Amino acid sequence: RNGAGKTSTLKAIARVLDLAGGKVHFNGASISAMPPHHLVRTGIALVPEGRGVFPRLSVAENLAMGAFVRDDGAEIERDLAEIYGYFPRLRERAEQLAGTLSGGEQQMLAIGRALMSRPKMLLLDEPSMGLAPLMVEKIFEVIRAVAAKGMTVLLVEQNARLALESSQRAYVMESGEITLNGASAELLHDPKVRAAYLGE
């Protein structure tokens, strides 16, 4: 639900929000004091709520920005082809300014840009927000595809059913506290979860 602390948690992990307490560890090392502009080199990429594309840059330029920490040209080109495979519409609009894209196209671009950094962990904040059902279906198809290839995806999503159907493990957060967690398949069939979050 709104105000539970989901976005704040993602921003704290991504180091764009100072920690109120505790520590953040990734791959066995503390990243709690790491500046956010260094974090992408550790293998973490954030797709923020509201997409956050660079509106005055083209689609192709936005995607290139995602690879700014990389210098392996041939691999970058290979990854770009993969992104265009996931999202053919981005290839069609490669020279179009990002600010002129629809909301769904901007979400595709934001995810593609994050993937261009070749992250070990992808942080996604409300990727379905404000999108038409067909666009949501396409976005989550890609999320499941990158997860199936071994990338860790930490997804914040108010659509509880969609989140549970697309994940292996789930955490329910209320007022900044984890109130419930477990295997997604189990929570999907838990009567309390169904009553409280799935409207059943």
Secondary structure, DSSP 8 states (H G I E B T S, - for coil): -TTSSHHHHHHHHTTSS--SSS--EETTEE-TT--HHHHHHHTEEEE-TT----TTSBHHHHHHHHTTT---HHHHHHHHHHHHHH-HHHHHTTTSBGGGS-HHHHHHHHHHHHHTT--SEEEEE-TTTT--HHHHHHHHHHHHHHHHTT-EEEEE-S-HHHHHHT-SEEEEEETTEEEEEEEHHHHHT-HHHHHHHS--
